[in-house]
Amino acid sequence: MAITMYKGKNSKVVDNRDVRQHRKDGWTFHAVKEPVKPKRKPKATLKVEPEVLKTTIEDLPGPEDFQFNTQQED
């Protein structure tokens, strides 16, 4: 009579007279279920680049920038 034997993820059908030798080699009668590792979920990250503002030095408006009539009319 043939028996299905398992070793890790492998399985094969073994005749009765070969069962002892397979047992010595590490084969078992029941499949070994490996624990299922939970899948890692990727972390949600925001990819933000810093915004660099270009600053230019500008003179503030002074009296020379305005056209005032500084002469008084009498």
Secondary structure by P-SEA (a helix, b strand, c coil): cbbbbbcccbbbbbcccaaaaaaaaccccbbbbccccccccccccccccbbbbbbbbbbccccccccccccccc
